[in-house]
Amino acid sequence: MLRKFGYFLLAALTFILILTFFPLGGDDPNPEMEIYLLSNEIHTDIAIPVRNEVFDWESFLNPTDFKSRPTEWIEIGWGDRQFYFEMPTWDKFTLKLGFDALFIPDPAILHVNYLDAHPTTYSSHRRIRISKATYKKLVEAIRKEFQLRDSKPILIPNKGYTATDNFYESYGSFSLLRTCNVWTAEQLGAVGLKRPFWSPTKYGLEFMWQK
């Protein structure tokens, strides 16, 4: 019985690995600008310019929501409300918090942070070169993830970790099947860029977009 379970577990892990590293989409054939993937131990964000000729994020996000806006780059990520709020740093992580995030549905929220330096200064960065037309589509895809009130994203007040970040109401729920990294892959997939077939962890995304 234990041997059969071991075979089953091995088969399941192999299947997950295949899905994680099976590529969909491709490179943009007309690269005109750059965006970036940034990651920590388990989570990925999309780093994009605050403004360019395609879009000004401060026409959508209320700049007065932020006490400090140190650079012309922001990172946007999606995740579990409880996990975000109760774990501002990794020393706050608990097994219960991780279990709850994966197996107990909780409303998802969006995290927006002004970077304190250019994305290339972060050791985890992955550069993605895209056309302005693709970036315009990406902007529209990300904007649709924000719940709006009076055409503006709904701020969750007094929950930011620092002076440079804030949380906003979003749609859906975080789960084992749809993690923060799956969300990141969905945004890339919405505009035809490379992403894993399924990306519960960050590793498939980082593999697709090498430094």
PAZAPA-4460 file (N, C-alpha, C; in steps of 0.05 Angstrom, whole numbers, plus 32768, in hexadecimal, padded with zeros to 4 digits):
% residues 211
    n_x    n_y    n_z   ca_x   ca_y   ca_z    c_x    c_y    c_z   seq   type   mol
   8010   7FE8   8000   8000   8000   8000   8011   8019   8000     1      M     A
   8026   801A   8011   8038   8030   8012   8047   8034   7FF7     2      L     A
   804E   801D   7FEA   805C   801F   7FD1   804A   802B   7FBC     3      R     A
   8030   8023   7FBC   801D   802E   7FA9   8019   804C   7FAD     4      K     A
   8018   8054   7FC6   8015   8070   7FCC   802E   807F   7FC3     5      F     A
   8045   8074   7FC6   805E   8080   7FBD   805E   8084   7F9F     6      G     A
   8055   8070   7F90   8053   8072   7F73   803F   8088   7F6B     7      Y     A
   8029   8089   7F79   8015   809D   7F73   8020   80B9   7F78     8      F     A
   802E   80BC   7F8F   803A   80D6   7F96   804F   80DE   7F81     9      L     A
   805F   80CB   7F79   8073   80D1   7F64   8067   80D9   7F4A    10      L     A
   8051   80CB   7F42   8044   80D1   7F29   8037   80ED   7F2B    11      A     A
   802B   80F4   7F42   801F   810E   7F46   8033   8124   7F44    12      A     A
   804A   8120   7F51   805F   8134   7F50   806A   8138   7F34    13      L     A
   806D   8122   7F26   8077   8123   7F0A   8064   8133   7EF9    14      T     A
   804A   812D   7EFD   8035   813B   7EED   8036   8159   7EF3    15      F     A
   8039   8160   7F0C   803A   817D   7F14   8052   818A   7F07    16      I     A
   8069   817C   7F08   8082   8187   7EFC   807F   818C   7EDE    17      L     A
   8072   8178   7ED1   806D   817B   7EB4   805C   8194   7EAE    18      I     A
   8047   8198   7EBE   8035   81AF   7EBA   8044   81C9   7EC0    19      L     A
   8055   81C8   7ED5   8063   81E0   7EDE   8077   81E9   7EC9    20      T     A
   8084   81D7   7EBA   8099   81DE   7EA8   8091   81DB   7E8A    21      F     A
   8077   81D5   7E86   806D   81D4   7E6A   8065   81F0   7E61    22      F     A
   8072   81FA   7E4C   806E   8216   7E45   8056   821B   7E33    23      P     A
   8049   8231   7E37   8035   823B   7E26   803D   8257   7E1D    24      L     A
   8032   8261   7E07   8039   827C   7DFE   8055   827E   7DF4    25      G     A
   8060   8296   7DF2   807A   829A   7DE8   8085   82B5   7DED    26      G     A
   809C   82BB   7DE1   80A7   82D6   7DE3   8098   82EA   7DD1    27      D     A
   8099   8303   7DD8   808D   8317   7DC8   809F   831C   7DB0    28      D     A
   8095   831A   7D97   80A6   831E   7D80   80AF   833A   7D7A    29      P     A
   80A3   834E   7D89   80AA   836A   7D84   80B1   8378   7D9E    30      N     A
   80C7   8371   7DAA   80CE   837D   7DC4   80D5   839B   7DC2    31      P     A
   80C7   83AB   7DD2   80CB   83C8   7DD2   80D0   83D3   7DEE    32      E     A
   80C9   83C3   7E02   80CC   83CC   7E1E   80CF   83B4   7E30    33      M     A
   80D4   83B9   7E49   80D9   83A3   7E5C   80C6   83A5   7E74    34      E     A
   80BD   838D   7E7D   80B0   838A   7E97   80C0   8374   7EA5    35      I     A
   80BA   836E   7EBD   80CA   835B   7ECC   80B8   8349   7EDE    36      Y     A
   80C2   8331   7EE3   80B8   8320   7EF9   80CA   8324   7F10    37      L     A
   80BF   8329   7F28   80CE   8329   7F41   80C3   8314   7F53    38      L     A
   80D3   8308   7F64   80C9   82F3   7F75   80D7   82F4   7F90    39      S     A
   80C9   82E8   7FA4   80D7   82E2   7FBE   80D8   82C4   7FC0    40      N     A
   80D7   82B9   7FD9   80DA   829D   7FDC   80C4   828C   7FCD    41      E     A
   80AC   8296   7FCC   8097   8286   7FBF   8085   8296   7FAC    42      I     A
   8087   82B0   7FAC   8073   82C1   7F9F   807F   82D1   7F88    43      H     A
   8070   82D5   7F73   8078   82E6   7F5C   8067   82FF   7F59    44      T     A
   8073   8315   7F51   8066   832D   7F4A   806E   8336   7F2E    45      D     A
   805D   8346   7F21   8064   8352   7F08   806C   836F   7F0C    46      I     A
   8084   8376   7F04   808F   8391   7F07   808C   83A0   7EED    47      A     A
   8080   83B7   7EEE   807A   83C7   7ED6   807F   83E4   7EDB    48      I     A
   8084   83F4   7EC6   8088   8410   7ECA   806F   841F   7ED4    49      P     A
   8073   8432   7EE5   805D   8441   7EEF   804F   844F   7ED8    50      V     A
   805E   845A   7EC6   8053   8468   7EAF   8065   8465   7E97    51      R     A
   8059   8464   7E80   8067   8467   7E66   8052   8470   7E51    52      N     A
   8059   8470   7E38   8047   847A   7E24   802E   8469   7E21    53      E     A
   802F   8451   7E2B   8018   843F   7E29   8003   8444   7E3F    54      V     A
   800D   8447   7E58   7FFA   8449   7E6F   8008   8456   7E87    55      F     A
   7FF8   8466   7E95   8001   8472   7EAF   7FF1   8465   7EC5    56      D     A
   7FFE   8454   7ED5   7FF0   8447   7EEB   7FE6   845A   7F00    57      W     A
   7FF1   8471   7F02   7FE7   8484   7F16   7FCE   8493   7F0C    58      E     A
   7FC6   848D   7EF4   7FAB   8496   7EEB   7F96   8482   7EF3    59      S     A
   7F9F   846A   7EFC   7F8C   8455   7F04   7F8E   8451   7F22    60      F     A
   7FA6   844C   7F2C   7FAA   844B   7F49   7FAB   8467   7F54    61      L     A
   7FA0   846B   7F6B   7FA2   8486   7F77   7FBD   848A   7F84    62      N     A
   7FCE   849B   7F7A   7FE9   849E   7F85   7FE9   84A7   7FA2    63      P     A
   7FD4   84B4   7FAB   7FD3   84BC   7FC7   7FCE   84A5   7FDA    64      T     A
   7FC8   848D   7FCF   7FC7   8475   7FE0   7FE2   846E   7FEC    65      D     A
   7FF7   8478   7FDF   8012   8470   7FE7   8020   8488   7FF4    66      F     A
   802D   8482   800B   803B   8497   8019   8056   849D   800B    67      K     A
   8061   848A   7FFD   807A   848E   7FEF   807A   847F   7FD5    68      S     A
   8084   848C   7FC0   8086   8480   7FA5   80A2   8484   7F9B    69      R     A
   80B5   8474   7FA4   80D2   8479   7FA0   80DC   8475   7F84    70      P     A
   80CF   8465   7F73   80DA   8460   7F58   80C3   8461   7F44    71      T     A
   80CA   845E   7F2B   80B6   845D   7F15   80AF   8440   7F0E    72      E     A
   80B1   842E   7F22   80AA   8412   7F1D   8098   8408   7F34    73      W     A
   8083   83F9   7F2C   8072   83EC   7F40   8072   83CE   7F3B    74      I     A
   806D   83BF   7F50   8068   83A2   7F4D   804C   839C   7F56    75      E     A
   803F   838A   7F47   8023   8382   7F4E   8022   8364   7F50    76      I     A
   8016   835B   7F66   8012   833F   7F6B   7FF7   8339   7F77    77      G     A
   7FEF   8320   7F76   7FD4   8318   7F7F   7FD8   8301   7F93    78      W     A
   7FC6   8300   7FA7   7FCA   82EA   7FBB   7FB4   82E9   7FCF    79      G     A
   7FB8   82D8   7FE3   7FA4   82D2   7FF8   7FA4   82E9   800C    80      D     A
   7F8C   82F3   8013   7F89   8309   8025   7F96   8304   8040    81      R     A
   7F8F   82ED   804C   7F99   82E7   8067   7FB7   82E4   8067    82      Q     A
   7FC1   82D6   8052   7FDE   82D2   8050   7FED   82EC   804D    83      F     A
   7FE3   82FE   803C   7FF0   8318   8039   7FEF   8328   8053    84      Y     A
   7FD8   8329   8060   7FD5   833A   8077   7FE4   8330   8090    85      F     A
   7FE6   8315   8093   7FF2   830A   80AB   800F   8303   80A8    86      E     A
   801A   8306   808F   8036   82FF   808B   8045   8314   807C    87      M     A
   8049   832B   8089   8058   8341   807C   8075   8339   8077    88      P     A
   8080   8328   8087   809C   831E   8083   809C   8300   8088    89      T     A
   80B1   82F3   807D   80B1   82D5   807E   80B4   82CA   809A    90      W     A
   80BE   82D9   80AD   80C0   82CF   80C8   80A4   82CC   80D5    91      D     A
   808F   82D7   80C8   8074   82D4   80D2   8066   82BB   80C7    92      K     A
   8073   82AC   80B6   8067   8295   80A9   8062   827F   80BD    93      F     A
   804A   8273   80BB   8043   825B   80CB   8037   8246   80B9    94      T     A
   8039   822D   80C1   802D   8218   80B1   800F   821B   80AF    95      L     A
   8002   8225   80C4   7FE5   822A   80C3   7FDE   823F   80AE    96      K     A
   7FEE   8254   80AD   7FE9   8269   809A   7FEC   825E   807E    97      L     A
   8000   824E   8079   8004   8242   805E   7FEE   822F   8058    98      G     A
   7FE5   821E   806B   7FD0   820B   8066   7FB6   821A   8060    99      F     A
   7FB0   822E   8070   7F97   823D   806B   7F96   824A   804F   100      D     A
   7FAD   8255   8047   7FAE   8262   802D   7FA9   824E   8016   101      A     A
   7FB4   8235   8019   7FB2   8222   8003   7F97   8213   8003   102      L     A
   7F8B   820F   801B   7F74   81FD   801C   7F5A   820A   8026   103      F     A
   7F5B   8222   8030   7F43   8230   803A   7F40   8249   8029   104      I     A
   7F2C   824A   8017   7F28   8261   8005   7F25   827B   8015   105      P     A
   7F34   828F   800C   7F33   82A9   8018   7F34   82BD   8001   106      D     A
   7F25   82D3   8002   7F26   82E6   7FEC   7F42   82EF   7FE5   107      P     A
   7F47   82F2   7FCB   7F61   82FB   7FC2   7F62   831A   7FC1   108      A     A
   7F7A   8324   7FC4   7F7F   8341   7FC2   7F97   8346   7FB0   109      I     A
   7F9A   835E   7FA8   7FB2   8366   7F98   7FC4   8378   7FA9   110      L     A
   7FDE   8373   7FA5   7FF2   8383   7FB3   8001   8394   7F9F   111      H     A
   8003   83AE   7FA4   8011   83C0   7F92   8027   83CE   7FA3   112      V     A
   803F   83CD   7F99   8056   83D8   7FA7   8068   83E8   7F94   113      N     A
   806F   8400   7F9C   8083   840F   7F8D   809E   8404   7F94   114      Y     A
   80AD   83FC   7F80   80C8   83F1   7F85   80DB   8407   7F8F   115      L     A
   80EE   83FF   7F9F   8101   8413   7FA9   811A   8415   7F97   116      D     A
   811B   8405   7F82   8131   8406   7F6F   8127   83FA   7F54   117      A     A
   8137   83FD   7F40   812F   83F1   7F26   812D   83D2   7F29   118      H     A
   811B   83C5   7F1B   8117   83A8   7F1E   8131   8398   7F19   119      P     A
   8143   83A2   7F08   815B   8392   7F03   816E   8391   7F1B   120      T     A
   816A   83A1   7F2F   817B   83A0   7F47   8172   8389   7F59   121      T     A
   815B   837D   7F55   8152   8367   7F65   815D   834D   7F5B   122      Y     A
   8168   833D   7F6C   8175   8324   7F64   8162   8311   7F56   123      S     A
   8149   8313   7F5D   8135   82FF   7F52   812A   8307   7F37   124      S     A
   8132   831E   7F2C   8123   8329   7F15   8126   8317   7EFC   125      H     A
   8111   8317   7EEC   8110   830A   7ED2   8106   831F   7EBE   126      R     A
   8115   8325   7EAA   810D   8339   7E96   80FB   832D   7E81   127      R     A
   80E6   833B   7E7B   80D3   8333   7E65   80D1   834B   7E52   128      I     A
   80DA   8346   7E39   80D9   835B   7E25   80C0   8358   7E14   129      R     A
   80B1   836E   7E12   8097   836D   7E05   8093   8386   7DF3   130      I     A
   807F   8384   7DE2   8078   839B   7DD2   8065   83AE   7DE2   131      S     A
   8062   83C6   7DD9   8050   83D9   7DE6   8033   83CF   7DE3   132      K     A
   802D   83C3   7DCD   8012   83B8   7DC9   800C   83A2   7DDD   133      A     A
   801F   8390   7DE1   801C   837B   7DF5   8019   8387   7E11   134      T     A
   8029   839B   7E17   8028   83A8   7E31   800C   83B4   7E36   135      Y     A
   8001   83C0   7E21   7FE6   83CC   7E24   7FD2   83B6   7E2B   136      K     A
   7FD4   839F   7E1F   7FC2   8388   7E25   7FC7   837F   7E42   137      K     A
   7FE0   837E   7E4A   7FE7   8376   7E66   7FDB   8389   7E7A   138      L     A
   7FDD   83A3   7E74   7FD1   83B7   7E86   7FB3   83B2   7E89   139      V     A
   7FA6   83AD   7E73   7F89   83A8   7E74   7F83   838E   7E84   140      E     A
   7F93   837A   7E81   7F8F   8361   7E8F   7F92   8365   7EAD   141      A     A
   7FA6   8373   7EB5   7FAB   8378   7ED2   7F96   838A   7EDD   142      I     A
   7F8E   839F   7ECF   7F7A   83B1   7ED9   7F60   83A3   7EDF   143      R     A
   7F59   838F   7ECF   7F40   8380   7ED4   7F41   8370   7EEE   144      K     A
   7F58   836C   7EF9   7F5A   835D   7F12   7F53   836E   7F2B   145      E     A
   7F51   8388   7F27   7F4A   839A   7F3E   7F2C   839E   7F3F   146      F     A
   7F21   839A   7F57   7F06   83A3   7F5B   7F06   83C2   7F5C   147      Q     A
   7EF1   83CE   7F50   7EF0   83EB   7F4E   7ED8   83F7   7F5C   148      L     A
   7EDD   840F   7F65   7EC7   8420   7F6F   7ECC   843C   7F64   149      R     A
   7EB8   8446   7F56   7EBB   8460   7F49   7ED3   8460   7F36   150      D     A
   7ED7   844A   7F28   7EEC   8446   7F14   7F08   8445   7F20   151      S     A
   7F0A   8442   7F3A   7F24   8441   7F47   7F27   8427   7F57   152      K     A
   7F3F   841B   7F58   7F42   8403   7F69   7F3A   8408   7F86   153      P     A
   7F2F   83F4   7F92   7F25   83F6   7FAE   7F3D   83F1   7FC1   154      I     A
   7F46   8405   7FCE   7F5C   8403   7FE1   7F53   83F5   7FFB   155      L     A
   7F64   83E3   8005   7F60   83D8   801F   7F71   83E8   8032   156      I     A
   7F65   83FA   8042   7F75   840E   8051   7F86   8402   8067   157      P     A
   7F9D   840F   806C   7FAE   8409   8083   7FB8   83EC   8084   158      N     A
   7FBC   83E0   806D   7FC7   83C5   806C   7FE2   83C2   805E   159      K     A
   7FEC   83D8   8053   8006   83D7   8046   801C   83D1   805A   160      G     A
   8031   83C4   8050   8047   83BE   8062   8059   83D6   8067   161      Y     A
   805C   83E7   8053   806E   83FE   8055   8060   8416   8049   162      T     A
   806F   842C   8046   8064   8444   8039   8061   8442   801B   163      A     A
   806C   842D   800F   806C   842A   7FF2   8058   8417   7FE7   164      T     A
   8048   8409   7FF8   8037   83F4   7FED   801B   83F6   7FF8   165      D     A
   8008   83E9   7FEA   7FEC   83E8   7FF2   7FDF   83CE   7FE8   166      N     A
   7FC8   83C7   7FF3   7FB8   83B1   7FEA   7F9D   83BB   7FE0   167      F     A
   7F93   83AC   7FCB   7F7A   83B3   7FBE   7F69   839B   7FBB   168      Y     A
   7F4F   839F   7FBB   7F3C   838A   7FB7   7F3E   837E   7F9B   169      E     A
   7F3D   8363   7F99   7F3F   8356   7F80   7F28   8342   7F7D   170      S     A
   7F2B   832E   7F6B   7F17   831A   7F66   7F23   82FE   7F6B   171      Y     A
   7F11   82EB   7F70   7F1A   82CF   7F73   7F25   82C9   7F8E   172      G     A
   7F2F   82B0   7F90   7F3A   82A6   7FA9   7F54   8297   7FA4   173      S     A
   7F66   829A   7FB6   7F80   828C   7FB6   7F7B   826F   7FBE   174      F     A
   7F88   825C   7FB1   7F85   8240   7FB8   7F9D   8230   7FAE   175      S     A
   7F9F   8217   7FB4   7FB4   8206   7FAB   7FB5   8206   7F8C   176      L     A
   7F9D   8207   7F80   7F9B   8206   7F63   7FA0   8221   7F55   177      L     A
   7F9A   8236   7F63   7F9E   8251   7F58   7FAE   8262   7F6C   178      R     A
   7FC8   8260   7F6A   7FD9   826F   7F7C   7FE1   828A   7F70   179      T     A
   7FF1   8299   7F7F   7FFA   82B3   7F76   800A   82B0   7F5C   180      C     A
   8019   829A   7F59   8029   8295   7F41   8018   828D   7F29   181      N     A
   8002   827F   7F2F   7FEF   8279   7F19   7FE3   8293   7F0F   182      V     A
   7FDD   82A6   7F21   7FD2   82C0   7F19   7FE6   82CE   7F07   183      W     A
   8000   82CF   7F0F   8014   82DC   7EFF   8015   82D0   7EE3   184      T     A
   8015   82B5   7EE2   8015   82A8   7EC8   7FFC   82AE   7EB8   185      A     A
   7FE6   82B1   7EC5   7FCD   82B9   7EB6   7FD0   82D4   7EA9   186      E     A
   7FDC   82E7   7EB7   7FDF   8301   7EAB   7FF2   8300   7E92   187      Q     A
   8007   82F1   7E94   8019   82EE   7E7D   800A   82DF   7E66   188      L     A
   7FFB   82CB   7E6E   7FEC   82BB   7E5A   7FD7   82CC   7E4C   189      G     A
   7FCC   82DF   7E5A   7FB7   82F0   7E4E   7FC1   8300   7E36   190      A     A
   7FDB   8303   7E34   7FE7   8312   7E1E   7FF9   8301   7E0D   191      V     A
   7FF8   82E7   7E10   8006   82D4   7DFF   8023   82D0   7E06   192      G     A
   802C   82D9   7E1E   8048   82D5   7E26   804D   82BA   7E32   193      L     A
   8066   82B2   7E34   806D   8298   7E3F   8064   8295   7E5C   194      K     A
   8059   827E   7E62   8052   8277   7E7D   804E   8259   7E7F   195      R     A
   8050   824E   7E96   804C   8231   7E99   802F   8229   7E96   196      P     A
   802A   8210   7E8E   800F   8206   7E8D   8000   820A   7EA7   197      F     A
   800F   8205   7EBD   8005   8209   7ED9   801D   8211   7EEA   198      W     A
   801A   8225   7EFA   8031   822F   7F08   802B   8234   7F26   199      S     A
   8026   8220   7F35   8020   8224   7F52   8037   8230   7F61   200      P     A
   8050   822B   7F58   8068   8237   7F64   8074   824B   7F51   201      T     A
   8088   8259   7F5A   8095   826D   7F4A   80A8   8261   7F35   202      K     A
   80B0   8248   7F39   80C7   823D   7F2A   80C1   823A   7F0C   203      Y     A
   80A9   8233   7F05   80A3   8231   7EE9   80A5   824C   7EDB   204      G     A
   809C   8261   7EE7   809E   827C   7EDC   80BB   8284   7ED9   205      L     A
   80CB   827F   7EEE   80E7   8287   7EED   80F6   8277   7ED8   206      E     A
   80EE   825E   7ED4   80FB   824D   7EC0   80F4   8258   7EA4   207      F     A
   80DB   8260   7EA0   80D3   826A   7E85   80E2   8284   7E7E   208      M     A
   80E7   8294   7E93   80F3   82AE   7E8E   810E   82AE   7E9D   209      W     A
   8122   82A4   7E8F   813D   82A4   7E9B   8149   82C0   7E9B   210      Q     A
   815C   82C4   7EAD   8169   82DE   7EAE   8179   82E3   7E94   211      K     A
***
